[in-house]
Amino acid sequence: MKSAQSFQPTESTPVMDFGPVRVLFGEKSGKYPDGNQVVVRGKTAMAAFDTPLSANRFPDALAGADLALLSHIHEDHTAGLHLLTEAEVWVHESDVNAVRSLEGLMAHYGYEAHALEAMKSVVVDQFSFQPRPDAKGYKDGQIWDLGGCQVRAVHLPGHTGGHCALVVEPEGVAFIADIDLSSFGPYYGDKCSSLSEFRSSLARVETMEAKVWVTSHHKGVITDRDEFLGLLKAFRSKLDTRAEEIQSTLSSKGHTAESLVGLGFLYPVGYKNEYSHDAELRTIELHLEELVERGQAVYEDGRYFAQ
């Protein structure tokens, strides 16, 4: 049996407890680049869900973890993984190669070469990325028995191919990770992302049985189902808002996907970081493909036209 948790909450690191589940809040409720940390202590084993930057401020809270259960792979979800050298690392099989090597992570992003070079420095220097070639792949529905409680994986792809919720049962605490219910809306700007899968995942998460919803970023903890459903509806509406804005911008002269980058469909006009151009381009391409499939746009001679 694991010893009692030694970490005590402080004014700068508030926590919430739900039975064996402890949520440790990152800065500004886990606003990127930080994140919220979830730790689950069963009678026979302890699991940490993801390891954001905030994990480095309270390593005692993760001490003794047997399992590192990752909702998906992005730089901000593995920033404290180096603290868990003895823990088994698990991530959905669609994302597992992205934590096994730096090359796998870069393929996961799928940006152009110059952007990937910049990202290598970011993930290593800012987010302390250390490959875990020993990481194991899990599938939808996998269960980890911690003794007196269990964790179940619910595959919710779109953000990444392997993005999952991790649900603690019987407590009904659902860590929904980067379905973060933020005003920014869904992010699907990587090679491994999918707009259509994100739409399906948002429909699935709406019907999940849970009493508490925990996000990696922004909202943190929601305990009221009506509030959760309202936030989810607003979050999901961003998909249609972006689609409508892109379609309305397509003129009689048409646009390439590239010519739409920088017009504010994903990031504010003028915003730039190491990957923003490539992420916005990928997002726009996915919407254009969807508009064509729906008969709301046509593609001719390398340009898209509103239908």
N, C-alpha and C positions, 0 to 999 in steps of 0.2 A: 504494500500500500504506500502511496506517495505521502510525504510529509506535508503539513499544512503550508499554504502559500505564505511566503515570508514578505512579499511585497505589500506595503501599506499605501493606500491612496494618499495623495497630497493635493494641495490646492492647485498645483500646476498640472497634475495628472489625475483627473477625476476618474472614477470607475463606477460601473453599475453591475450588480450581481443578480443572476437569475438561477437559483439553485447552484449546480456545479459550473455554471457559465459565468465568466467574468469578462466584461468589456472595459478595456482601458482606452481612453480617448486620446487621440493625437491632437496636435495643435489645430485650433479652429474646427473642432469636430472632425479631424482627419482630412482637412482640405489638402488636395494635392499640392506639394509633393509628399505630404505626410499621409497617415492613414490611421484607422482605428484597429487596435489589436484585440483579438478574442482568444481567450484561454479556457479550455474545458478540462476540469479535473474530475475524473471518475474514481472509483474505488481501487482500480487496478492499473490505470494508465492515465496519462495526461497528454492533451493535444493542444497545439497552437495553430490557429487559423491564420495563414499568411504571416508575414513578418515585415511590417512597414518601418519607415525611418524611426518612428516613435519607439519601436522595440529597443533601440540602442540607448534610450534614456531610462529604461527600467528593465535591464537584463535579468534581475532577480525574479521578475514575474514569469519569465520563460524557463528559468532554471529547472532542470529535471524533466523537461518535456520528452516524452517518448516518441511523439509523432508531430511532424510538421505537415499539416494538411493544407494544401494551397488551392485556393479557389480558381486561380489561373496564373499565367505568367506575364507580368510586366515588371519593369524595374522597381516600381514603388511597392511591390508585394513580396520582394525577396531581399529587401534592404537590411533585414536583420537575420537572415538565414545563416550567416556566418556564426551566429551565437549558438546554433543548434547542431554542432558537429556530430553529436552522438545520436541525434534523433533520426528516425526513418522519415524520408521526404516522399510525399505522395502528391501527384498532380494528375489531372485528367490526361489520358493517353494522347489526346490531340495536341496538348501543350508540353508534354514531358521533355521533348528534345530541346525546348527553349530554356530549360533550367540545367540541362546536362552539359552544355558548353556555351561559350560566348558566341561561337559561330551559329549555333542553333538559335540563340536569342535574336541574332541579327536577321536570320532567315525568317523568323517569326514576325518581325517588324516588316521586312520586305521593302525597305526604302531604297532610294538610289544610293550609289556607292559613297558619294560625298556626305550624305546625311548619315549613313551608317558609321562612317569613320568618326563623325562628331558624337554619335550616340554611344560608341564604345567607351569614349572618355567619360561621358555622363554616367553610364550605368556602373562603371568601375569606380570612378572617383567620388561621385556624389551619392551613389546608392550601394556601394560596397559589394557589387555582384561577385559572387564566387561560385563557379560551376559545381553542380552536384551530379556527377556522372552516375551515382548510385540511386538517383531518384526513380521511383516506381510509378507506373501509370495505372490509374484507376478508371473504371467505367461508370456510366450512369447507374445509380442505385447501389453502388458499393456501400457497405456498412463497416464501421470500425466500432467494436465493442470496448468501451472504456471501463466497464464494471459499474452497474447501476444506471448507466446511460449509454447511449450510442450516438454516433454521427452517421448521417446518411447523405450521400452526394446526389444532387439533382442537377443534371446537365442543362445549362441555360446558355447555349452558344450564341455568338453574334459579336460580342465585344472582342472575344478571341474564339478560336475554334473549340477550346476546351473549358471555357468559363462555366463555373458551377456555383450553385448555392450549397452550403454545408449546413444541414439541419440537425440540431441536437434534440434527441427524443428520449424520454417522453415530454421534456420541458417545452417543446415547440418553439425553440429559438432558432430562427432562420438567418444565417449570415448570407446576405444576398450580394455581397462584394461590390462589384462595379455596376450593378443596377443600383446606382447610388442616389436616385431620386432627386438629383440636383437640377437647378434651373438651366444649366448648360445643356442637359439632355444626354441621350445615349452617345457613346463614342464608338466608332467602328471604322477607324482610319488606318488599320494595318492590313498587310497582305492576308493575314489569317482571319480577318473580320468578315462578317456577312450581315448585310441589311435584312435580308429575308429571314435569316435565322434569329436575328435580334427581335424582329416582330413576333415570331413564334414563341420565343422565350418570354417575352413580356406577357403574352397571353397565358403561358404556363405558370409563371410566378404568381399571377393573379389568383389562380385556383389552388395554390399550395396551402396545405393546412399548417398554420403557425399562429402563435400568440404574440411573438416578439419578432421584429424584423431589424436586423443590424446591417448597416452599410459600411463599406470601407471608408467612404468620404462623406463629408457635408452633413447629412441628416443624422447619422449616428445610430440612434435607437428610436424606434417607433413601437408603441405598445397598444395603439388603438387601430383596429382594422379599418374603420371608416377613414381615418386619417391616412393610413397606408394606401388605401385604394385611391384616394384623392390625389396623393402625391404621385402614385404610379400613373394615373391618367394624364396628369400634366407632363410627366416625364416622357410618356409614350407619344404625346401630341407633338413633341419636337420633331419626330420623324416626318409627320405629315406637313408640318410648317416648313421644314427644309425642302421637302419635295415641291410644295406649292411655290415657294420662293424661286427655286431653280427653274421650274417650268415657266413661271411668269417672266423670267429673264431671257428665255430663249426667244429670239426675234426672227423676223423674216429672213435675216441674213444668217441666222444660225450661230452656234457657238461650238468650239471644241471644249473638252473637259478642262484643258489647260487654261483657256481664256476666262473660265469662270472662277479660277483660284484667286483668292484675295478680295473677293467681293463681299465677304462677310457671312457666307453660308455656314461656316463652322466656327471660325475665330473672328474676333473683331477686325475690321479693316486696319491694316498696318501692324498687326501682331505677327511676330516671328520668333521661332526658336529653332532648335536643331532639326526638328522633324515636321514642323507645322505645314510647310508647303506640300510635302508628300502625303501627310495625313489628310489634308483638305482635298487634295487631288483624288485620293482613293475614295473618300466620302462622296464626292461629286460624281465620280464614275459609277459608284453603286446606285446612286439615285437616278442617274441618266439611264442606266440599264433597266431599272425598275420602271421608269416612265415609258420606255420603249415597249417593254413587256405588257404594260397596261394600255398601250395604244394612245398615250398622252404625249408622246414625242416620236419623232422619226429620226433615223440616222442615215445620212446621205453624204457621200464624198468627204467623210472625215468630220462632219459637223452634225450637231443635233438641232432639230427644229421642233418648236411646239406644234402639237397636233390639235 
